[in-house]
Amino acid sequence: MKKIIWIIFFAFSMNSFSQESNEPIWWEMDRNGKHLEVASYLLYKVQSDSTRNKHADFLHIARAYGYLNDYEKASFYWKKCADDNAENCDEQFWWYYKGTLAFFERNREELLKYMLLLKKNHSDYYAKNARILESLYYKFDKGYQEACIPEK
């Protein structure tokens, strides 16, 4: 009887302490500024789970390294997040991609080019991305974490 009560108690306590939502574990690490842990965790997942969305994982790995101002690694993983065919499939994503890459590669002129393209020709879906590129351009001398937050 004690064993059954213990199992029920354990099951109940595990459920009550679990996350409220089904958000990925790395989101909390990201919110807590543990960017190296985020990159390490996602790199492990990409290498160990063939069903993962590698595009999204590499994007988040690149951003994590960007937050750490390790632009060499950020650029390396940012390049892995895009399919070479993306330019033909989704022009607005490609502008955002190329503009962010220009920031990581410290090329302000290239960033300006893609920032202007996206600012002038974006759908509602890419409005936030347009604001991010604009922020990256105007805060170019700041670190990525500060620079990618648009003014309100």
C-alpha positions in Angstrom: 0.0 0.0 0.0 2.8 2.4 0.9 4.4 1.7 -2.6 1.1 2.6 -4.4 0.7 5.8 -2.3 4.4 6.7 -3.1 3.9 6.1 -6.8 0.7 8.2 -6.8 2.4 11.0 -4.8 5.5 10.9 -7.1 3.4 11.0 -10.3 1.3 13.9 -8.9 4.3 15.9 -7.8 6.1 15.4 -11.1 3.0 16.7 -12.9 2.6 19.7 -10.7 6.2 20.7 -11.1 6.3 20.2 -14.9 6.3 23.2 -17.2 2.9 24.8 -17.8 3.3 24.9 -21.5 5.0 22.6 -24.0 7.8 25.0 -24.7 11.2 23.7 -25.5 13.6 23.4 -22.5 16.1 25.8 -24.1 13.6 28.7 -24.1 14.0 29.1 -20.4 17.8 28.9 -20.8 17.6 31.7 -23.4 15.4 33.9 -21.2 17.9 33.4 -18.4 20.8 34.6 -20.6 22.4 31.1 -20.8 23.2 31.5 -24.4 26.2 29.1 -24.5 24.1 26.5 -22.9 21.4 27.1 -25.6 23.9 26.7 -28.4 25.4 23.5 -26.8 22.0 22.0 -26.2 20.7 22.7 -29.7 23.9 21.5 -31.3 23.6 18.2 -29.4 19.9 17.9 -30.5 20.8 18.6 -34.2 23.5 15.9 -34.1 21.5 13.3 -32.2 18.0 13.7 -33.6 17.5 13.4 -37.4 13.8 14.6 -37.1 14.7 18.0 -35.8 14.0 21.2 -37.8 17.7 22.0 -38.5 16.9 25.3 -40.2 15.3 26.6 -37.0 17.9 25.0 -34.7 20.8 26.5 -36.6 19.0 29.9 -36.7 18.7 29.8 -32.9 22.3 28.5 -32.4 23.5 31.4 -34.5 21.5 33.9 -32.5 22.8 32.4 -29.3 26.4 33.0 -30.5 25.4 36.4 -31.7 24.2 37.3 -28.1 27.6 36.2 -26.9 29.2 38.5 -29.6 30.9 35.6 -31.1 30.2 36.7 -34.6 32.5 34.2 -36.3 30.4 31.3 -34.9 27.2 33.2 -35.3 28.0 33.7 -39.0 29.0 30.0 -39.5 25.7 28.7 -38.0 23.6 31.4 -39.7 24.9 30.2 -43.0 23.8 26.7 -42.1 20.2 27.8 -41.3 19.3 28.8 -44.8 18.7 26.6 -47.8 20.4 27.8 -51.0 17.0 27.8 -52.6 15.5 30.2 -50.1 16.4 33.2 -52.2 14.1 32.0 -54.9 11.3 30.8 -52.6 11.0 33.6 -50.0 12.6 36.9 -51.0 11.7 38.7 -47.8 13.2 36.0 -45.6 16.3 36.1 -47.8 16.7 39.9 -47.3 16.4 39.4 -43.5 18.8 36.5 -43.7 21.4 38.4 -45.7 21.0 41.6 -43.6 21.6 39.7 -40.4 24.5 37.9 -41.9 26.0 41.3 -42.9 25.7 42.4 -39.2 27.5 39.2 -38.1 30.2 39.7 -40.7 30.4 43.4 -39.7 29.5 44.7 -43.1 27.4 47.8 -42.5 27.0 48.7 -46.2 25.6 45.3 -47.0 23.3 45.5 -44.0 22.0 48.8 -45.2 21.2 47.3 -48.7 19.0 44.5 -47.2 17.5 46.7 -44.5 16.2 49.1 -47.1 14.9 46.3 -49.3 13.0 44.7 -46.5 11.8 48.1 -45.0 10.3 49.1 -48.4 8.8 45.8 -49.4 7.7 43.7 -46.5 4.5 41.9 -45.7 2.9 42.0 -42.3 4.6 38.7 -41.5 8.0 40.2 -42.0 7.3 43.6 -40.3 9.2 42.6 -37.2 12.2 41.4 -39.2 12.2 44.7 -41.0 12.4 46.5 -37.7 15.1 44.2 -36.5 17.3 44.9 -39.5 16.7 48.6 -39.1 17.7 48.3 -35.4 20.8 46.3 -36.4 21.8 49.0 -38.8 21.3 52.0 -36.4 22.9 50.2 -33.5 25.6 48.6 -35.5 28.3 49.5 -32.9 26.4 47.7 -30.1 26.5 44.0 -29.4 24.0 41.8 -31.2 21.7 41.3 -28.2 21.2 45.0 -27.7 21.3 45.9 -31.4 18.6 43.5 -32.5 15.9 44.9 -30.2 13.9 47.5 -32.1 12.9 50.8 -30.5 9.2 51.0 -29.6 
